[in-house]
Structures are given as C-alpha cells and as structure tokens.
Amino acid sequence: MLTMLLSITLAAQGLTPDQQLARDVFAELIAINTTHEHGNTTPAAAAMAHRLVAAGFPAADVQLLGPRPDNQNLVARLRGSGKRRPILLLAHLDVVEARREDWSLDPFTLTERDGFFYGRGTSDIKDMAALFVATLVRLKRERFVPDRDIILALTAGEESGGDYNGVEWLLRNHRELIDAVYCINGDSGDPLLRDGKRFARNVEASEKVYMSLGLEVHNPGGHSSLPTTRNAIYELSAALTRIGGYTFPVRLNEITRAYFTRVALTMPLPQGRDVRAVLQDPPDAAAAERVAAASTFFNAQLRTTCVATRVEGGHADNALPQTARAVVNCRLLPDERPRDVVAAIRGAIADDSVVVFVKDSAVPSPPSPLVPEVMEALERVTDAMWPGVPVIPNMETGATDGLYLRNAGMPVYGVSGVFLDADDIRAHGRDERIGVREYYEGAEFTYRFVKALVMR
C-alpha cells in the first residue's frame, strides 16, 4: 500500500522515484549551511553518509574524516569486481556566504519557482554532490556490481580557503582512500545552453594556474599642502593603467586547440571563420583579437591574463601618501612559466620605482590527456540524451580542487551533469539558480555516465 501511495504521489508531481531521490538529496544539502563563516560541512557529510548506509553501503566503506570535528569530508566506496583500478567522483560541500537580506528568498531552502531551483550551492556545486550521491544509491539499490570500485569524495575548504583544503588533506593523510586511475570532478566542465538550446557538452581537461602579484610604491610623503612631483598613488595608478593596456600573446595548447576546433562548428559563419583563423599556425592576429573581444571567456582561453583586483594607499587625508599598494591577479596558461609572467608585468610597467613581487606563488596544474575511455563514454551518453550536442574539451579559467589531484599524478576530467544558461551564470551571486528540467536531466546523465565508466 505504501509503495502504491508513493507511486501515486510521485506521478502527481510528475517525478519518477529516481527523480524524487535526486530532489530529496538536493533539498537536504541546500538546507545545511556549509559556508565557512557561519556553517559547517560536517552535518552535510554526515547526512550523505546516512543516506548511503541506509541504501546498503557497509559502514566501513563510508567514512567522515578531517583534522577536526567541524568541516569534515565524506569518502565512500561502492565496491566492484576489481578488474580495473577505481575511479574517483569529486564534489565540494562548502559554499560561499549568502546573506538572507541580499537574496529575494531564503538561500538555505531549496525553492522551486518558474522552472528553476534556487538556493546557495545550486550550481556551485551541491547539485553535483547530490547527483553523485543519488547515482551511488541507485546503483546500490540495483545491486549493480561495477568492474572497478567507485570512490566518492565530498570535501571541505574549496571555496573558503579556510583552515585547510579537504582534497589536499586527504592526499596527504589518507591517499589510499581516494587513490584512483582518474577523477571525475563535478566542479567544472559545465554543459551550456543559450535561449533554451543546448550547444556545448564541455569536459574540463585543463585549468589555468593561479598567481597573485603585489605592487608597491614608496615615497617620503609630506604635507598635502605642499605637493611634490612624486606621489605614490599616482605612480601606482600609472603602473596599473599600463598593465591594463598590456595583453599577453595568444597561445593554444592541446586542450584549447581541441576546444576551438569544435566550437567553430557550432558558430555562425563570420565568427566561425575567425575561430578557424585562430587555429592556424601561427594564429591570425587580427582574427584572434576579434574572437577575444567577442567573449571574455574566449579571451581567457586564448592567453594568460592579469588584472588588478585590490588597491590601497596613503595614511591620512592631509598627508602625501608614503605607500601605495595593489594586487594583480594572474591566471596563467598551464605551461606558462611564472617568472616570464612577472618579467612581462615589470616590462609593461617600465618603472623601477614600482616594486613587483609574487604574493601567492603559482602551483602548476598539468593538463590531463584526453583518454578514449572517458571521451568515448561521454560522447556516447551525450549523443543518446542530446543528439547533435558536441562534446568539447575546455580549459577551466578559474581554479578547482583538481589542481591538487593533477599534481599528485591523477588525471582529472571536469564533467558537470547540469546544463547552465551561458548568459545567466549565478554561482557565488544573488539568487543562485539552475533549471529544474536541467537538474533532472543531469541526474539521468550522471547515472548513465558513471555506469558507462565502470562496465565493459
């Protein structure tokens, strides 16, 4: 009788049992505040652990770990036949801060409205944490035995920078729990749509390298009533203006070349012609600048970028500034040498009175090879669900926890299951949201894709 009533209820809602599972997990995660400032990932990790154990996972295969009781990580394992090495599914549980007064609705309640799910973390990335959990529960309920173990890691510290990073800590203290032949990272590789049309099934196989530079100018200072020809704020401003006018050269790598090759096929003729001209060796410079001007994302794919993000100066309203400081954040192409970037910035400034130093050192992030095992499964499932939508390798312009795994020798492939509107990306912003239909399609995609990776 209970099963019949459940079926009737779900039918009235238009949800299948698998969709209801995905929604329930999602709602539970959104409701738990996992910000670093006012929240904690441990309750979210424990809630997901409870679901997995209730689905039949042995308690020994579902572990909460971390250096302290708060902000712990979840590592779970669906055991397979062992014919092949395990794979790792990765998503972070922590989210950026969201204040109720800044939102038009409660950021920590999953709200369905006008075809969208609203809530902090809906797109970054509690959607994928929920879908990975729902997928493992489905596989367990089916008594499916994969030909390799499937490891799930839901981690802390990706957004906050807080006291520690969960992936880094697990690698250093419990590498054996997450060791895998490769990782599927739900935190990148977002598939994209525009005007309701799905146009790109991205897979992130590379990411830029983060490096921040500090700029400082020092003057003797003095009384503001007696201006001098030297002013630390003016000198720093001039240096920043020169940096703003400098662009790094266009340079493609294996991943970005594959990206633009496939993107060109989806674009109108004039833009597609320019993209194809960029793929020439050497790239057509004029075409490259038109492509870069058309999209900040395209520009970031084509070159290393550096941009001023913070500035401060002076010490009193009635005194000439003795010091002015700025931070310039750089996102390096994966094979870019940090010292070359520093030299380029110093050359652009062309002023020895401006001190340039590395504030946050670059940590290399080697690209992951586009292995057939992953690409073929991804293309097969994508074609079955969305015929004609191309699978496009891309380079992440931001940063993810894949950085730590790549440096530990584990290839990482960013594959999110939920299509995002390319013109309405709200991660970290007010009223963050994803499409309801896109979420349920993502649940089915994630299930099929993971299954395709663990059966032969």
C-alpha positions in Angstrom: 0.0 0.0 0.0 2.8 2.4 0.9 4.5 1.7 -2.4 1.3 2.3 -4.3 0.7 5.6 -2.4 4.2 6.7 -3.1 3.8 6.0 -6.8 0.6 7.9 -7.0 2.2 10.9 -5.2 5.2 10.9 -7.5 3.0 10.6 -10.5 1.0 13.7 -9.4 4.2 15.6 -9.1 5.4 14.3 -12.4 8.5 12.8 -10.8 9.9 9.3 -11.1 11.3 7.6 -7.9 14.8 8.3 -9.2 14.0 12.0 -9.7 12.4 12.2 -6.3 15.5 10.7 -4.8 17.7 13.3 -6.6 15.4 16.1 -5.4 15.3 15.0 -1.8 19.1 14.7 -1.6 19.5 18.1 -3.2 17.0 19.8 -0.8 18.7 18.3 2.2 22.1 19.6 1.1 20.9 23.1 0.3 19.2 23.3 3.7 22.5 22.8 5.5 24.6 25.9 5.8 28.1 24.9 4.8 29.7 28.4 4.5 33.0 28.8 6.2 31.8 31.9 8.0 28.6 30.6 9.6 28.3 27.0 8.6 29.9 23.6 8.7 30.3 20.8 6.2 30.2 18.0 8.8 26.4 17.9 9.1 26.1 17.7 5.3 28.8 15.0 5.1 27.0 13.1 7.9 23.6 13.4 6.2 25.0 12.0 2.9 26.8 9.2 4.9 23.5 8.3 6.5 21.8 8.0 3.1 24.5 5.7 1.7 24.5 3.4 4.7 20.6 3.3 4.6 21.0 2.3 1.0 23.1 -0.7 1.9 26.7 0.6 2.0 28.8 -1.1 4.7 29.6 1.5 7.4 33.3 0.7 7.0 33.0 2.0 3.4 31.5 5.3 4.4 33.9 7.5 6.4 33.9 11.0 7.8 37.4 12.4 8.0 39.1 15.7 8.8 41.6 17.3 11.1 38.8 18.4 13.4 35.2 17.6 14.2 34.0 20.5 12.1 34.2 20.8 8.4 34.9 17.2 7.8 34.9 15.3 4.4 33.0 12.3 3.3 34.7 9.4 1.5 32.6 6.5 0.4 33.3 3.4 -1.8 31.0 1.3 -3.9 33.0 -1.9 -4.3 33.3 -3.6 -7.7 34.9 -6.7 -9.0 38.4 -5.2 -9.1 39.0 -5.9 -12.7 40.2 -2.3 -13.2 41.5 0.4 -11.0 39.0 2.6 -9.1 37.7 5.9 -10.3 37.0 9.0 -8.1 33.9 11.2 -8.1 34.7 14.6 -6.5 32.5 17.5 -5.4 32.9 20.0 -2.6 30.3 20.6 0.1 31.3 24.1 1.2 29.7 27.2 -0.4 30.3 30.9 -0.4 28.5 33.1 2.1 24.9 34.1 1.3 23.1 36.7 3.5 19.3 36.5 3.6 18.9 40.3 3.2 20.8 40.1 -0.1 18.5 37.5 -1.6 14.9 37.7 -2.7 14.3 34.3 -1.0 15.9 32.1 1.7 19.3 31.0 0.3 19.3 27.9 2.5 16.0 26.5 1.4 15.7 24.7 -2.0 12.9 26.8 -3.7 11.3 25.7 -6.9 9.9 28.6 -8.8 9.1 29.3 -12.5 11.1 26.3 -13.7 14.2 27.0 -11.6 15.7 25.6 -8.3 17.0 28.5 -6.2 19.4 28.2 -3.3 23.1 28.7 -2.3 25.1 26.0 -3.9 22.5 25.0 -6.5 25.1 25.5 -9.3 28.3 25.5 -7.2 28.2 22.7 -6.6 25.7 21.0 -4.3 23.8 19.9 -7.5 26.7 17.6 -8.4 27.3 16.5 -4.8 23.6 15.5 -4.7 23.7 13.7 -8.1 26.8 11.7 -7.2 25.1 10.5 -4.0 21.8 9.8 -5.8 23.7 7.8 -8.5 25.5 5.6 -6.0 22.2 5.0 -4.1 20.6 4.0 -7.4 23.4 1.6 -8.3 23.4 0.1 -4.9 19.6 -0.4 -5.0 20.0 -2.1 -8.4 22.7 -4.4 -6.8 24.9 -3.4 -9.7 28.5 -4.6 -9.4 30.9 -2.4 -11.4 34.1 -3.8 -12.8 36.0 -1.3 -10.6 35.4 0.5 -7.3 33.7 3.8 -7.4 35.0 6.3 -4.8 33.0 9.3 -3.8 34.7 12.3 -2.1 32.6 15.2 -0.8 35.1 17.7 0.6 35.5 20.9 2.6 37.6 24.0 2.0 37.3 24.5 -1.7 35.5 27.8 -1.5 36.6 29.2 1.8 40.3 28.8 1.7 39.6 28.4 5.4 41.8 26.4 7.7 42.5 23.6 5.3 41.6 22.1 1.9 39.8 18.7 2.1 41.4 17.2 -1.1 44.9 18.4 -0.1 44.4 17.0 3.4 43.1 13.6 2.1 46.0 13.3 -0.3 48.5 14.0 2.5 46.9 11.9 5.2 44.7 9.2 3.5 45.9 8.9 -0.1 44.9 5.2 -0.2 41.2 6.1 0.4 40.9 8.3 -2.8 43.6 6.8 -5.0 42.2 6.2 -8.4 43.1 5.9 -12.1 41.4 9.3 -12.7 38.9 11.7 -11.2 35.6 13.0 -12.5 35.3 16.4 -11.0 31.7 17.8 -10.8 33.1 21.3 -10.2 33.9 22.1 -13.8 33.0 21.2 -17.3 29.6 22.8 -17.2 27.5 22.0 -20.3 25.9 25.1 -21.7 22.7 26.3 -23.3 21.5 29.6 -24.7 17.9 30.6 -25.4 16.9 27.1 -24.4 19.1 25.4 -26.9 21.9 23.1 -25.7 25.0 23.9 -27.6 28.1 22.5 -25.8 28.8 19.5 -23.6 32.0 20.7 -22.1 34.7 18.5 -20.4 37.4 20.2 -18.5 40.8 18.6 -19.0 43.0 21.5 -18.0 42.9 24.6 -15.8 44.7 27.8 -15.6 47.3 28.4 -12.8 46.6 31.0 -10.1 49.2 33.6 -9.1 48.8 36.9 -7.4 51.4 39.7 -7.7 51.9 42.5 -5.2 52.8 46.0 -6.4 54.2 48.7 -4.0 55.4 52.2 -4.4 57.1 54.1 -1.5 57.6 57.9 -1.3 58.9 60.1 1.5 55.5 61.7 1.9 54.9 65.1 3.5 52.2 67.6 4.0 49.3 67.6 1.5 49.5 71.4 1.2 53.0 71.1 -0.4 52.6 68.6 -3.3 55.7 67.2 -4.9 56.4 65.7 -8.3 56.5 62.3 -6.7 53.2 60.7 -5.5 52.9 57.1 -4.6 49.3 56.8 -5.6 49.8 58.5 -9.0 52.8 56.3 -9.7 50.9 53.1 -8.8 47.9 54.3 -10.8 50.1 54.8 -13.9 51.6 51.3 -13.4 48.1 49.7 -13.2 47.0 51.6 -16.3 49.9 50.2 -18.2 49.1 46.7 -17.0 45.5 47.2 -18.1 46.7 48.1 -21.6 49.0 45.1 -21.9 47.8 41.8 -23.3 49.7 38.5 -23.3 50.3 36.8 -26.6 47.8 34.3 -28.0 49.0 30.7 -27.4 47.0 27.5 -27.8 47.6 24.2 -26.2 46.2 20.7 -26.8 43.0 21.4 -24.9 42.3 24.9 -26.1 43.0 23.8 -29.7 40.5 21.0 -29.4 38.1 23.4 -27.8 38.2 26.0 -30.6 38.2 23.3 -33.2 34.8 22.0 -32.0 33.4 25.4 -31.1 34.0 26.7 -34.6 31.5 24.1 -35.9 28.7 25.5 -33.7 29.2 29.2 -34.6 27.7 31.4 -37.3 29.9 31.7 -40.4 31.7 35.0 -39.6 32.6 34.1 -36.1 33.4 30.5 -37.1 35.7 31.8 -39.8 37.6 33.9 -37.2 37.9 30.9 -34.8 39.3 28.8 -37.6 41.8 31.5 -38.4 43.0 31.4 -34.8 43.7 27.7 -35.2 46.2 28.4 -38.0 50.0 28.2 -37.2 50.7 30.9 -36.4 47.3 32.2 -35.4 45.8 35.1 -37.4 46.4 38.0 -35.0 43.5 40.2 -36.2 41.1 37.3 -36.0 42.4 36.4 -32.6 41.6 39.9 -31.3 38.1 39.8 -32.8 37.5 36.4 -31.1 38.9 37.7 -27.8 36.8 40.9 -28.0 33.6 38.9 -28.6 33.8 37.0 -25.3 35.7 37.4 -22.1 35.7 33.6 -21.9 37.2 33.2 -25.3 39.9 35.8 -24.4 40.7 33.8 -21.2 41.1 30.6 -23.3 43.5 32.3 -25.7 46.1 33.8 -23.3 47.4 34.3 -19.8 45.6 37.2 -18.1 46.5 39.6 -15.3 44.1 42.0 -13.8 44.1 44.5 -10.8 41.8 43.3 -8.0 42.8 45.4 -5.0 44.3 48.8 -4.3 45.1 50.8 -1.2 47.2 53.9 -0.5 48.0 56.7 1.9 47.8 57.0 5.6 46.0 60.3 6.3 43.6 62.7 4.5 46.0 65.6 4.9 49.3 63.8 4.1 51.1 62.9 0.9 51.0 59.1 0.5 54.1 57.3 1.7 52.9 54.0 0.4 50.5 52.7 -2.3 49.8 49.0 -2.8 47.9 46.9 -5.3 47.2 43.2 -6.0 47.2 42.0 -9.6 45.7 38.5 -10.0 47.1 36.4 -12.9 45.6 33.3 -14.4 48.4 31.5 -16.3 48.2 29.1 -19.1 49.2 25.7 -17.8 52.6 25.7 -19.4 53.3 29.3 -18.8 56.4 30.0 -16.6 55.6 32.2 -13.7 59.0 34.1 -14.0 58.1 35.0 -17.6 54.8 36.5 -16.4 56.5 38.5 -13.7 59.0 39.8 -16.3 56.3 40.7 -18.7 54.4 42.7 -16.0 57.6 44.5 -15.0 58.3 45.3 -18.6 54.8 46.7 -19.1 55.1 48.9 -16.0 58.6 50.1 -17.1 59.1 51.9 -13.9 61.7 50.7 -11.4 60.1 52.7 -8.6 57.2 50.2 -8.6 58.2 47.1 -6.7 56.7 43.9 -8.2 56.7 40.7 -6.1 55.0 37.3 -6.1 52.3 37.4 -3.4 50.7 33.9 -4.0 53.0 31.5 -5.7 51.8 29.6 -8.8 51.2 25.9 -8.3 51.5 24.0 -11.7 48.4 22.1 -13.0 49.4 19.8 -15.8 46.7 19.1 -18.4 45.0 15.7 -18.4 45.3 13.6 -21.5 42.0 13.1 -23.4 41.8 9.4 -23.0 39.4 7.4 -25.1 37.9 5.6 -22.0 36.5 8.9 -20.8 35.8 10.7 -24.0 34.0 7.8 -25.7 31.8 7.2 -22.8 31.0 10.9 -22.6 30.2 11.2 -26.3 28.1 8.0 -26.2 25.9 9.2 -23.3 25.7 12.7 -24.6 24.6 11.6 -28.1 21.9 9.3 -26.6 20.4 12.1 -24.5 21.1 15.2 -26.6 21.7 14.2 -30.2 23.9 16.7 -32.1 25.3 18.5 -29.0 29.1 18.3 -29.3 31.4 17.2 -26.6 34.0 20.0 -26.3 37.2 19.8 -24.2 37.9 23.0 -22.4 40.3 24.7 -20.1 38.9 26.0 -16.8 39.7 29.7 -16.5 39.3 29.7 -12.7 40.6 27.1 -10.3 39.3 23.8 -8.7 40.5 21.1 -6.3 41.5 19.2 -9.4 44.8 21.1 -9.1 45.8 19.0 -6.1 45.0 15.7 -7.8 46.8 16.6 -11.0 49.9 17.5 -9.0 49.6 14.2 -7.3 49.7 12.4 -10.6 45.9 11.7 -11.0 44.3 12.9 -14.3 41.1 15.0 -13.7 38.2 15.5 -16.0 35.6 18.1 -15.1 32.2 16.8 -16.0 29.1 18.5 -14.6 25.8 17.0 -15.5 23.6 20.1 -15.3 23.3 22.4 -18.3 23.7 26.1 -17.3 22.4 29.1 -19.2 25.6 30.7 -20.6 24.0 34.2 -20.2 22.8 33.6 -16.6 25.6 32.1 -14.5 24.8 33.0 -10.9 27.4 31.0 -8.9 28.6 33.0 -5.9 25.9 35.6 -6.6 22.4 36.7 -5.6 19.6 34.2 -6.2 21.8 31.4 -7.4 19.8 29.0 -9.5 19.7 26.2 -12.0 16.9 24.9 -14.2 14.6 22.2 -12.8 14.4 20.3 -16.1 18.2 20.6 -16.4 18.7 19.2 -12.9 16.6 16.1 -13.6 18.3 15.5 -16.9 21.6 15.9 -15.1 20.5 13.2 -12.7 19.9 10.8 -15.5 23.1 11.8 -17.4 25.3 11.4 -14.3 23.8 7.9 -13.6 24.4 6.8 -17.2 27.9 8.4 -17.5 29.2 6.9 -14.3 27.7 3.5 -15.2 29.4 3.7 -18.6 32.8 4.3 -17.0 32.6 1.2 -14.7 31.3 -1.6 -17.0 32.7 -3.4 -20.0 
